[in-house]
Amino acid sequence: MNQMVTPKFGVGAPLRRKEDEPLITGEGIYTGDYQPDGCLHGVVVRSAMAHARIRVENAADIAAMDGVHLVFTGADVDGHTLPTMARLKQIDGTDHWLPPQPLLCTDEVRYVGDAIAFIVADDVNTARNAAEMLEVDYEPLDVVISIEDALAPDAVKVWPEHGSNLAFTFGHGSEARTDEAFANAHKTVSIEIVNNRIVANYMELRGCVAEFNADSERYKLTLGTQGGHGMRDVICKVLGLEKDRIQVITPEVGGGFGTKAFCYREYPLLMIAAERLRRPVRWTGERMEHFVTDAHGRDNLSTAELALDENAKILGLRVLVKAAMGAYLSQFAPFIPWVGTAMSSGLYDIPAVFAKTEGVYMHNVPTDAFRGAGRPEAAYLIERLMDKAGEETGLGPIEIRKRNFIRAEQLPYTTQTGRMYDTGDYAGHLEKALEVSDWAGFSSRQEDSAKAGKYRGIGLCSYIEACAFPGGEEATVELSEEGNLTLLIGTQTNGQGHATSYSQVVAEKFGVTIDDVEVIQGDTDRVENGGGTGGSRSIPLGLPSVRDASDALVKKVKELAADRLEAGVEDLELESGIVRVVGTDQQVSLAEIVATAGETLSAREEVRQNEATYPNGTHVCEVEIDPETGDVSLENYVIIDDFGVTVNPLLLEGQVIGGAANAVSQALCEHTVYDEDGQLLTASLLDYRLLRAADLSDIHFETRNVPSTTNAMGIKGAGEAGTIGGCAAVMNAVQMALKDGAGVSELLDMPATPLRVWEAIQAAK
């Protein structure tokens, strides 16, 4: 591959994040730091039961308490519901049914944490005390918690008026062609697997401050989001407002992972309260509230089957994903398994595919997008199935993959589910990962572990994902009268380092440093349009627009400077805030050019793309298991990725390693457990285990890039890729260790906790 000369600034420069200093010195401003004068505090009264008829007994008495300003129950906000923004066609061509999700429940609750009342008081302690004194009469009803139980013919219905707990049925591919492939198969291999429900657990819990200006009749909403414009638009639907009535401010955000993209009940409730009381009102969530109110992720029960010919070439793939939706359809919930199953075939040349998705209602927290949003689930399913196919055919995990990879000469390649893979070298990054991980030397390491009484396994996952979906992101670059450069863009940083990445391009174009560029996000009044962050879209979609807006503004600047310096535009260069005639001492500052123009100079551009980008790569994980305790330790982890053009290798590595840690945490630790009554047993960090830094091995990361042809700058998104490739690599390694060490033949589901691993070893004995 060609070596590229890296400029001081610009695409490819390994720059440290300029955002870090204020954050690590405690100067970052988060939602919790904002408390306007006269601010009141809100608390939500939440259901203690998973399914019950309810009646609030003493709301008027609570409203009359000292320090209490307002008590809302369902009747006070009746008619306001949270919308489901993803409504898709089912296999039969019909639109699926949408259950109503009221801001406050009026007569029935459907999961522990469902909202019953909203109380506003002088301070948070007064509000909490009032909430504890509110009397809610519960009439318990039957509960259904598991996917299998919910789909049983005699199951209690979450929504009796719908008549079924089957929320929707989607499909990708051709059922007839797939049936024909299986009819002609020499051999079939099948798998049934659970993708465990997980809770986001970002460091910064959700919070919000609502203000109402009676003079302008406008609302100001300050909260951590993944995009203020999208949040504004959904709230407008909830409250029936025009977009110009709401300003959304997003300060620093301490983690989003998809879960902060959605409109939750507290936000419109706060706005209604702020207007009613003519006072600012704030709400700050607690960790236990996060567990029982913020959308959960994953939670699939999936089956998949391969049809193979006599040479172990794949003829067909059949997939059924039963996706838990929870009690309501969250904002984008139906879209998540739909987009995930579109990636069912992974990196493999499969001529017939039929992937079916069934959404399932249950009495628990609704699910929605979580880092990767359907694509990690798809990669996990196909990559564990490929390992099983390698075992049952005797080819092993490497040869079965190589035999079935889409070859470089087949690209661009359109899958049977309609995804168009443009570029890549799938066998190439697999080979590199095997080399770097010393796969060939594994057997000797396994023998050493056996001598020490341990089981050792190695596993891999070769993945592909779709991200940076079709669309664009508008960018505006301004040059002020003082000669300062400002970028306004409607993506939303959640800690990824947007200000650094965007500034690299602006700085390169204008010959300044990244500290000379101010990046404005998170204010819907200052930034006119924006798509927010999600689906690894911000840099692939945002940066081409930043580049083109910068080029357009540079052109304006040079044209003005050319007149002033009496030189040709082609003879000018920009450096350190100066426009200079090349090879001379004739120059003019940016501030002087703006003064000549008599106004702030600006350029606005939006570069759009018509197809997603498709990052891909291989993860290799090596583990060691202590059979006495069931403890799994990571011994080695290697990632070789193709992200097209790398914008900032330091930021990229941080994103990928963080995503891989996310995946390891799901694979080995995170376990969301409900009891038969619908009570969440893992509702705090005392009971819900997250990965710790000490649980990770060193992670080797490098890229083997092939530029994208669907993106204007050749970039492939990267924010979710580590999560997508990680789970299968870890679990395939665990499965090998258990099979070779203890003869475990049964498939082990995530999470591979010490207890589960130990029980599998004991069962095999």
C-alpha positions in Angstrom: 0.0 0.0 0.0 1.1 3.5 -0.8 2.7 5.6 2.0 1.0 8.9 2.5 2.9 12.0 3.7 1.0 13.3 6.7 0.5 17.1 6.9 0.9 18.9 10.2 -2.9 19.5 10.1 -5.5 17.9 7.9 -6.7 14.4 7.1 -4.3 11.8 8.5 -2.7 13.9 11.2 -2.3 12.1 14.5 -3.4 15.1 16.7 -4.4 14.9 20.3 -7.9 16.1 21.1 -8.1 19.8 21.8 -11.3 19.2 23.8 -9.5 17.2 26.5 -7.9 20.0 28.6 -11.1 21.6 29.8 -12.7 18.2 30.5 -9.8 16.7 32.5 -9.3 20.0 34.4 -12.9 20.1 35.5 -13.9 23.0 33.4 -16.3 21.1 31.1 -20.0 22.3 31.4 -22.6 19.5 31.5 -26.3 19.7 31.9 -26.0 19.1 35.6 -23.8 22.3 35.9 -26.6 24.5 34.6 -29.1 25.8 37.1 -30.8 29.1 36.2 -32.1 31.5 38.9 -35.4 30.4 40.4 -35.0 26.9 39.1 -37.5 24.3 40.5 -36.9 20.6 40.6 -39.0 17.7 39.1 -39.3 14.1 40.1 -41.1 11.3 38.3 -43.2 8.8 40.2 -42.6 5.4 38.5 -44.5 2.2 38.6 -43.3 -0.4 41.2 -45.1 -3.1 39.3 -44.6 -4.6 35.8 -48.3 -4.8 35.0 -51.2 -3.4 36.9 -54.2 -1.2 36.8 -53.6 2.0 38.8 -55.4 4.8 40.5 -53.7 7.8 42.1 -55.4 8.6 45.3 -54.1 11.9 46.8 -52.7 14.1 44.0 -54.5 17.2 45.3 -53.2 16.7 48.8 -49.7 16.4 47.6 -50.0 19.5 45.4 -51.0 21.5 48.5 -47.9 20.5 50.5 -45.4 23.2 51.4 -42.8 23.7 48.7 -44.7 21.7 46.1 -45.7 23.7 43.0 -47.3 21.1 40.7 -48.5 17.5 40.5 -49.2 16.1 37.1 -51.0 12.8 36.7 -52.1 11.1 33.4 -55.3 13.2 33.1 -53.3 16.4 33.2 -51.3 15.5 30.1 -53.8 13.2 28.4 -53.4 13.2 24.6 -49.6 13.8 24.6 -47.8 10.6 23.6 -44.2 9.8 22.6 -44.0 8.9 18.8 -42.4 5.9 17.2 -40.5 7.4 14.3 -39.7 4.1 12.5 -42.8 2.6 10.9 -41.9 0.0 8.3 -43.7 -2.3 5.9 -44.2 -5.8 7.1 -43.8 -8.9 4.9 -47.4 -8.8 4.0 -47.1 -5.2 2.8 -49.0 -3.7 5.7 -47.9 -1.1 8.2 -47.4 -2.5 11.7 -49.5 -1.3 14.6 -48.2 1.5 16.9 -49.1 1.3 20.6 -49.7 4.6 22.4 -47.0 5.7 24.8 -48.5 8.4 27.1 -46.3 10.9 28.9 -48.0 9.6 32.1 -50.1 6.5 32.4 -53.7 7.0 33.2 -55.1 3.6 34.2 -52.6 0.9 33.4 -48.8 0.5 33.7 -46.8 -2.0 31.6 -43.3 -2.2 33.1 -41.5 -1.4 36.3 -40.5 2.2 35.8 -43.5 3.2 33.7 -44.3 6.9 34.5 -47.3 7.6 36.7 -46.9 11.2 38.0 -44.6 14.2 37.8 -44.0 16.4 40.8 -42.3 19.8 40.8 -41.1 21.4 44.0 -38.7 24.0 45.4 -35.8 21.5 45.6 -35.1 17.9 44.8 -35.6 16.6 48.4 -39.0 18.2 48.7 -40.0 16.7 45.4 -38.8 13.3 46.4 -40.6 13.4 49.7 -43.8 14.4 48.0 -43.3 11.5 45.5 -42.9 9.0 48.4 -46.2 10.3 49.9 -48.2 10.0 46.7 -50.6 7.1 47.1 -50.9 4.8 44.1 -53.3 1.9 44.2 -52.2 -1.1 42.2 -54.4 -3.9 41.0 -51.8 -6.5 39.8 -52.2 -8.1 36.4 -50.4 -11.1 34.8 -46.9 -10.5 33.5 -44.9 -11.8 30.5 -41.2 -11.3 30.5 -39.4 -13.8 28.2 -39.7 -13.8 24.4 -40.7 -17.5 24.3 -43.5 -16.9 26.9 -44.7 -13.8 25.1 -45.2 -15.7 21.9 -47.0 -18.6 23.4 -50.7 -18.9 22.3 -52.1 -18.4 25.8 -49.7 -15.6 26.8 -51.1 -12.5 28.6 -51.2 -9.7 26.0 -49.3 -6.5 26.7 -51.7 -4.8 24.4 -55.0 -6.8 24.3 -56.5 -4.4 21.7 -53.7 -5.5 19.3 -54.6 -9.2 20.0 -51.0 -10.5 20.0 -47.6 -9.9 21.5 -46.2 -10.1 18.0 -45.4 -6.4 17.3 -44.3 -6.8 13.6 -42.9 -9.2 11.0 -40.2 -7.9 8.6 -38.3 -9.7 6.0 -35.2 -9.4 3.8 -34.3 -11.5 0.8 -36.2 -14.3 -1.0 -37.9 -17.1 1.0 -38.5 -19.1 -2.2 -34.9 -19.0 -3.4 -33.6 -19.8 0.1 -36.0 -22.8 0.4 -34.7 -24.0 -3.0 -31.1 -23.7 -1.8 -31.8 -25.8 1.3 -33.6 -28.4 -0.8 -30.4 -28.8 -2.8 -28.0 -28.7 0.2 -25.4 -31.4 0.8 -25.2 -30.4 4.5 -27.0 -27.9 6.8 -25.6 -26.3 9.9 -27.8 -24.5 12.4 -27.5 -22.4 15.6 -29.8 -20.9 18.2 -28.4 -18.1 20.1 -29.2 -15.3 22.6 -28.0 -11.8 22.3 -28.3 -10.6 25.8 -30.2 -7.4 26.9 -27.8 -4.7 28.0 -28.1 -1.3 29.8 -26.1 1.7 28.4 -24.7 3.0 31.7 -23.0 6.1 30.3 -21.1 8.0 32.9 -23.3 11.1 32.7 -26.9 10.3 33.6 -29.7 12.0 31.7 -30.8 15.4 32.9 -32.8 18.3 31.5 -33.6 22.0 32.3 -36.7 23.6 30.7 -37.3 27.3 30.5 -40.2 29.2 29.1 -40.1 32.9 27.9 -43.6 34.3 28.2 -42.7 37.4 26.1 -41.5 35.4 23.1 -43.5 32.3 23.9 -40.4 30.2 23.3 -39.0 27.3 25.1 -35.3 26.7 25.9 -34.4 23.1 26.6 -30.9 22.3 27.9 -30.0 18.6 27.9 -27.5 16.0 26.8 -28.5 14.7 23.4 -27.1 13.0 20.3 -28.6 15.8 18.2 -30.6 18.8 19.3 -32.5 19.2 16.0 -33.8 15.7 16.1 -34.8 16.1 19.7 -36.5 19.4 18.9 -38.5 17.9 16.1 -39.8 14.9 18.1 -40.8 17.2 21.0 -42.7 19.4 18.5 -44.6 16.3 17.5 -45.4 15.5 21.2 -46.6 19.0 22.1 -47.9 20.1 18.8 -45.5 23.0 18.4 -43.8 24.7 15.5 -40.0 24.2 15.3 -39.2 27.9 15.9 -40.8 27.7 19.3 -38.0 25.5 20.8 -34.3 26.1 21.3 -32.3 23.0 22.3 -29.0 23.5 23.9 -26.6 20.6 24.3 -23.5 21.2 26.5 -20.9 18.6 27.0 -22.3 15.0 26.9 -20.9 12.3 29.0 -21.6 9.4 26.7 -24.6 8.6 24.5 -24.2 5.2 22.7 -27.5 5.7 20.9 -29.5 5.8 24.2 -29.4 9.6 24.4 -30.8 10.0 20.9 -34.4 9.5 22.0 -37.0 11.8 23.5 -38.0 10.6 26.9 -41.0 11.6 28.9 -39.3 14.0 31.2 -38.4 16.4 28.5 -42.0 17.4 27.4 -43.2 17.1 31.0 -40.6 19.7 32.0 -41.6 22.0 29.2 -45.3 21.8 30.1 -44.4 22.5 33.8 -42.1 25.4 32.9 -44.8 27.1 30.9 -47.4 26.5 33.5 -45.3 27.8 36.4 -43.3 30.5 34.5 -40.2 29.2 36.2 -37.3 27.1 35.0 -37.7 23.4 36.0 -34.9 20.8 36.0 -34.8 17.0 36.4 -31.7 14.9 37.0 -31.9 11.2 36.7 -30.4 8.7 39.1 -28.5 5.5 38.3 -31.4 3.3 39.3 -33.8 5.4 37.2 -31.5 4.8 34.3 -31.8 1.1 34.7 -35.6 1.1 34.6 -36.4 4.0 32.2 -33.7 4.6 29.6 -34.0 2.3 26.5 -32.2 -1.0 26.8 -30.2 -2.6 24.0 -30.0 -5.9 22.1 -32.2 -8.7 23.6 -32.6 -11.1 20.6 -33.4 -14.8 20.4 -32.1 -15.8 17.0 -31.8 -18.9 14.9 -29.8 -19.2 11.7 -29.1 -22.1 9.3 -26.6 -22.5 6.5 -27.1 -24.7 3.4 -23.7 -26.0 2.2 -22.7 -27.9 -1.0 -20.3 -30.8 -1.0 -17.3 -28.4 -1.0 -18.7 -26.4 2.0 -19.6 -23.5 -0.2 -22.6 -21.7 1.2 -25.8 -22.1 -1.0 -28.2 -20.3 1.3 -28.8 -18.7 4.7 -32.0 -18.7 6.7 -32.4 -16.4 9.7 -35.1 -15.8 12.2 -34.6 -13.0 14.8 -37.1 -12.6 17.6 -36.4 -9.1 18.9 -37.7 -8.0 22.3 -39.4 -4.6 22.0 -40.4 -4.2 25.7 -43.8 -2.7 26.6 -43.8 0.1 23.9 -42.2 0.7 20.6 -39.4 3.2 21.4 -38.5 6.0 19.0 -36.5 3.9 16.4 -37.0 0.4 17.9 -38.6 -1.3 14.9 -35.8 -0.1 12.7 -33.0 -1.7 14.7 -33.6 -5.4 14.0 -34.7 -4.5 10.5 -31.4 -2.8 9.6 -29.5 -5.5 11.5 -30.9 -8.4 9.6 -30.1 -6.6 6.4 -26.5 -7.5 7.3 -27.2 -11.1 8.0 -24.9 -12.5 5.3 -21.8 -10.8 6.7 -18.7 -10.9 4.5 -19.8 -14.0 2.7 -20.9 -14.7 -0.9 -24.3 -16.2 -0.2 -26.6 -16.6 -3.3 -29.8 -17.0 -1.4 -30.8 -15.4 1.9 -34.1 -15.0 3.8 -33.9 -13.1 7.1 -37.1 -12.7 9.1 -37.6 -10.5 12.1 -40.4 -10.7 14.6 -40.8 -7.9 17.2 -42.1 -9.0 20.6 -44.0 -7.1 23.3 -43.1 -7.9 26.9 -43.6 -6.2 30.3 -40.2 -4.6 30.5 -38.2 -1.6 29.5 -38.5 -0.8 25.8 -35.4 -1.5 23.7 -33.9 0.8 21.0 -30.6 1.6 19.4 -27.4 0.8 21.3 -23.9 1.2 19.9 -24.1 -0.5 16.5 -27.9 -0.8 16.6 -28.6 -4.2 15.0 -25.3 -4.7 13.2 -23.5 -6.2 16.2 -26.4 -8.7 16.6 -26.1 -9.6 12.9 -22.3 -10.0 13.0 -22.5 -12.1 16.2 -25.0 -14.5 14.7 -23.3 -15.1 11.4 -19.8 -15.4 12.9 -20.8 -17.9 15.6 -22.6 -19.8 12.9 -19.5 -19.8 10.7 -17.4 -21.2 13.6 -19.9 -24.0 14.0 -19.9 -24.7 10.2 -16.1 -24.9 10.4 -16.3 -27.4 13.2 -19.0 -29.6 11.6 -17.4 -29.7 8.2 -13.9 -30.3 9.6 -12.5 -27.2 7.8 -12.0 -25.2 11.0 -12.8 -21.5 11.6 -10.3 -20.1 9.0 -10.8 -22.2 5.9 -14.6 -22.1 6.1 -14.4 -18.3 6.0 -11.8 -18.1 3.3 -13.8 -20.5 1.1 -16.9 -18.3 1.4 -15.6 -14.7 1.5 -16.7 -12.3 -1.1 -13.6 -12.0 -3.3 -12.0 -8.6 -4.1 -12.7 -9.0 -7.8 -16.5 -9.4 -7.0 -16.7 -5.9 -5.5 -18.8 -3.9 -5.7 -21.1 -6.7 -4.5 -24.8 -6.4 -3.8 -26.0 -8.8 -1.1 -29.3 -10.7 -1.3 -30.6 -8.3 1.4 -29.9 -5.2 -0.8 -26.6 -4.0 0.7 -24.0 -2.8 -1.8 -20.4 -3.5 -0.5 -18.2 -1.2 -2.5 -14.6 -1.9 -1.5 -12.5 -4.1 0.7 -10.0 -7.0 1.0 -11.6 -9.4 3.4 -9.2 -12.2 3.1 -6.4 -9.7 3.5 -7.3 -8.4 6.9 -8.0 -11.9 8.1 -4.5 -13.0 7.1 -3.0 -10.0 8.8 -4.9 -10.6 12.0 -3.8 -14.3 12.0 -0.2 -13.2 11.5 -0.2 -10.5 14.2 -2.0 -12.7 16.7 0.4 -15.6 16.1 -2.5 -18.0 15.4 0.0 -20.5 14.2 1.7 -20.6 17.5 -1.5 -21.0 19.5 -1.2 -24.8 20.1 2.0 -24.4 22.1 0.4 -21.7 24.2 -2.6 -24.0 24.7 -0.3 -26.8 25.9 1.4 -24.4 28.4 -2.0 -23.4 29.8 -3.0 -27.1 30.1 0.2 -27.8 32.1 -0.9 -25.0 34.5 -4.4 -26.5 34.8 -6.0 -23.9 32.6 -8.1 -24.1 29.4 -7.0 -21.8 26.5 -9.0 -20.8 23.4 -8.6 -18.5 20.4 -11.4 -17.1 18.4 -12.0 -14.7 15.5 -14.7 -12.6 14.0 -14.5 -11.2 10.5 -17.2 -8.5 10.3 -18.7 -5.9 8.1 -21.2 -3.2 9.0 -23.3 -0.6 7.3 -23.1 3.0 8.7 -23.0 6.6 7.6 -26.3 5.9 5.9 -27.4 7.9 2.9 -27.8 11.7 3.4 -25.6 14.6 4.2 -24.7 17.1 7.0 -24.6 20.8 6.3 -21.5 22.8 7.4 -21.0 26.5 7.6 -17.5 28.1 7.9 -17.4 31.7 9.0 -14.6 34.3 9.1 -15.3 37.1 11.5 -14.2 40.7 11.5 -11.4 39.8 13.9 -10.1 37.2 11.5 -11.4 34.3 13.7 -12.6 31.1 12.0 -15.8 29.3 13.2 -17.4 26.1 12.0 -21.1 25.6 12.6 -22.3 22.0 12.1 -25.4 20.0 13.4 -23.7 16.8 14.4 -23.3 16.4 18.1 -20.2 15.3 19.9 -20.7 12.8 22.7 -17.0 12.6 23.4 -15.7 11.4 20.1 -13.5 14.4 19.4 -15.5 16.2 16.6 -13.9 19.6 17.3 -10.5 18.2 16.7 -11.4 16.2 13.5 -13.3 19.0 11.9 -10.7 21.6 12.9 -8.0 19.5 11.2 -9.6 20.1 7.8 -10.4 23.8 8.3 -6.9 24.5 9.7 -5.3 22.8 6.8 -7.3 24.8 4.3 -6.6 28.2 6.0 -3.0 27.5 7.1 -3.8 27.9 10.9 -3.7 25.6 13.9 -6.7 23.6 15.1 -6.8 25.9 18.2 -7.6 28.8 15.8 -10.8 27.1 14.8 -14.0 27.3 17.0 -16.5 24.5 16.4 -20.1 25.2 17.3 -22.5 22.3 17.9 -25.4 21.8 20.2 -27.5 25.0 19.7 -30.5 24.8 17.4 -30.7 28.6 17.2 -27.1 29.1 16.1 -26.9 26.0 13.8 -29.8 26.0 11.4 -29.9 22.2 10.5 -28.4 19.1 11.8 -28.6 15.3 11.8 -26.9 14.7 15.1 -24.5 11.8 15.9 -25.5 8.2 15.4 -24.8 5.4 13.0 -21.2 6.4 12.8 -22.3 9.3 10.5 -20.6 12.5 11.9 -17.2 12.3 10.3 -18.1 10.5 7.0 -21.0 12.8 6.3 -19.9 15.9 8.1 -16.2 16.2 7.0 -16.8 16.4 3.3 -19.2 19.3 3.9 -16.6 20.9 6.1 -14.0 20.5 3.4 -16.1 21.9 0.7 -17.3 24.9 2.8 -13.7 25.6 3.7 -12.7 25.5 0.1 -15.5 27.8 -0.8 -14.5 30.3 1.8 -10.9 30.1 0.9 -11.9 30.9 -2.6 -13.7 34.0 -1.5 -10.8 35.1 0.7 -8.3 34.7 -2.1 -10.5 36.6 -4.5 -10.7 39.5 -2.1 -7.0 39.3 -1.3 -6.1 39.2 -5.0 -7.8 42.5 -5.6 -6.1 44.1 -2.7 -2.7 42.7 -3.4 -3.1 43.1 -7.2 -2.1 39.5 -7.8 -3.6 36.4 -9.3 -5.6 34.1 -7.1 -3.3 31.2 -8.2 -0.3 33.1 -6.8 -1.7 33.3 -3.2 -1.1 31.0 -0.2 -2.6 31.0 3.3 -0.5 30.5 6.4 -0.8 31.6 10.0 -3.8 33.8 9.4 -2.0 35.6 6.5 -2.7 35.6 2.7 0.7 36.0 1.0 1.8 36.3 -2.6 4.0 33.3 -3.0 7.7 34.2 -3.0 7.2 37.8 -1.9 6.6 39.8 1.2 3.3 41.1 0.0 0.6 39.9 2.4 -2.7 40.8 4.0 -4.3 39.4 7.2 -7.6 37.6 7.3 -9.0 40.3 9.5 -8.0 43.0 6.9 -9.7 41.0 4.2 -12.9 40.8 6.2 -12.7 44.6 6.8 -12.4 45.0 3.1 -15.6 43.0 2.6 -17.4 45.0 5.3 -19.1 41.9 6.7 -18.4 38.4 8.1 -17.5 36.1 5.3 -19.1 32.7 5.3 -19.6 29.6 3.1 -22.2 26.9 3.5 -22.1 23.5 1.9 -23.8 20.1 2.2 -22.2 17.1 0.5 -24.7 14.2 0.2 -24.1 10.5 -0.4 -26.5 7.9 -1.8 -25.2 4.8 -0.2 -23.9 3.7 3.2 -20.2 3.1 3.9 -19.1 -0.4 4.9 -16.2 -0.6 7.3 -14.9 -4.2 7.9 -12.2 -6.1 9.7 -11.1 -9.0 11.7 -10.9 -9.3 15.5 -8.9 -12.2 17.1 -9.2 -12.9 20.8 -7.3 -15.3 23.0 -8.6 -16.3 26.4 -7.6 -18.5 29.3 -10.2 -20.1 31.6 -9.6 -21.3 35.2 -11.8 -24.5 35.5 -11.9 -24.2 39.3 -13.6 -20.8 39.2 -14.9 -20.4 35.7 -13.1 -17.1 35.4 -12.3 -16.0 31.9 -9.2 -13.8 31.3 -8.2 -12.1 28.1 -4.7 -12.9 27.1 -4.4 -11.3 23.7 -6.6 -9.2 21.5 -5.9 -8.1 17.9 -7.9 -5.9 15.6 -7.2 -5.3 11.9 -9.7 -2.9 10.4 -10.5 -1.3 7.1 -11.9 2.2 7.6 -11.1 3.7 4.2 -9.4 7.0 4.7 -8.2 7.6 8.3 -8.9 11.2 9.5 -7.0 11.0 12.8 -5.3 7.7 13.8 -5.2 8.6 17.5 -8.9 9.3 17.7 -9.7 6.3 15.6 -7.8 4.0 17.8 -9.5 5.3 20.9 -12.9 4.8 19.3 -12.2 1.2 18.2 -10.7 0.1 21.5 -13.5 1.7 23.4 -16.0 -0.2 21.2 -14.1 -3.5 21.6 -14.2 -3.0 25.4 -18.0 -2.4 25.1 -18.2 -5.8 23.3 -16.0 -7.6 25.8 -18.2 -6.3 28.6 -21.3 -7.7 26.9 -19.7 -11.0 26.2 -18.3 -11.6 29.6 -20.1 -9.5 32.2 -23.3 -7.7 31.4 -26.5 -9.5 32.3 -29.9 -7.9 32.6 -32.1 -10.1 34.7 -35.9 -9.9 35.4 -37.8 -12.1 37.8 -41.1 -13.8 36.9 -43.0 -10.7 38.2 -41.1 -8.3 36.0 -38.9 -6.9 38.7 -35.5 -5.9 37.4 -33.0 -7.8 39.7 -30.0 -6.1 38.2 -31.1 -2.5 38.7 -27.9 -1.0 40.1 -24.1 -1.3 39.6 -24.0 -3.5 42.7 -25.8 -6.2 40.7 -25.1 -5.3 37.1 -21.4 -6.1 36.3 -19.5 -3.8 33.9 -16.1 -4.5 32.5 -13.2 -2.9 34.4 -9.9 -1.7 33.0 -8.1 -4.6 34.7 -10.3 -7.1 32.8 -8.8 -6.0 29.4 -5.7 -7.2 27.9 -3.6 -4.9 25.7 -5.3 -4.5 22.4 -3.3 -4.4 19.2 -5.0 -2.2 16.6 -4.0 -1.3 13.1 -5.7 -0.5 9.8 -5.5 -2.1 6.4 -7.5 0.5 4.5 -9.2 0.5 1.2 -10.9 3.9 0.5 -14.7 3.9 0.2 -16.2 4.8 -3.2 -19.5 5.8 -1.7 -18.1 8.6 0.4 -16.8 11.8 -1.0 -13.5 11.6 1.0 -13.2 7.8 1.0 -14.0 7.6 4.7 -15.8 4.6 6.3 -17.5 5.2 9.7 -15.7 3.8 12.8 -17.6 4.7 15.9 -19.4 1.4 16.3 -17.0 -1.0 14.6 -15.2 -2.2 17.7 -18.5 -3.2 19.2 -19.6 -5.1 16.1 -16.5 -7.2 15.8 -15.9 -8.0 19.5 -18.6 -10.3 20.9 -18.2 -13.2 18.4 -14.4 -13.1 18.7 -14.6 -13.4 22.5 -17.3 -16.1 22.6 -15.7 -18.2 19.8 -12.5 -18.2 21.9 -14.4 -19.1 25.1 -16.2 -21.9 23.2 -13.0 -23.3 21.9 -11.4 -23.3 25.3 -14.3 -25.1 26.8 -14.5 -27.7 24.0 -10.8 -28.5 24.0 -10.3 -28.3 27.7 -13.5 -29.8 29.1 -15.3 -31.4 26.2 -18.1 -28.9 26.4 -20.3 -29.4 23.3 -23.3 -27.2 24.2 -23.3 -23.7 22.8 -22.6 -21.1 25.5 -24.6 -17.9 25.4 -23.4 -14.5 26.5 -22.5 -13.4 29.0 -19.8 -16.0 29.8 -19.8 -15.2 33.5 -17.7 -17.3 35.9 -20.8 -19.1 37.1 -22.1 -20.0 33.6 -18.6 -21.2 32.5 -18.2 -23.2 35.7 -21.6 -24.8 35.3 -20.9 -25.7 31.6 -17.6 -27.4 32.8 -19.5 -29.3 35.5 -22.2 -30.4 33.1 -19.7 -31.7 30.6 -18.1 -33.9 33.3 
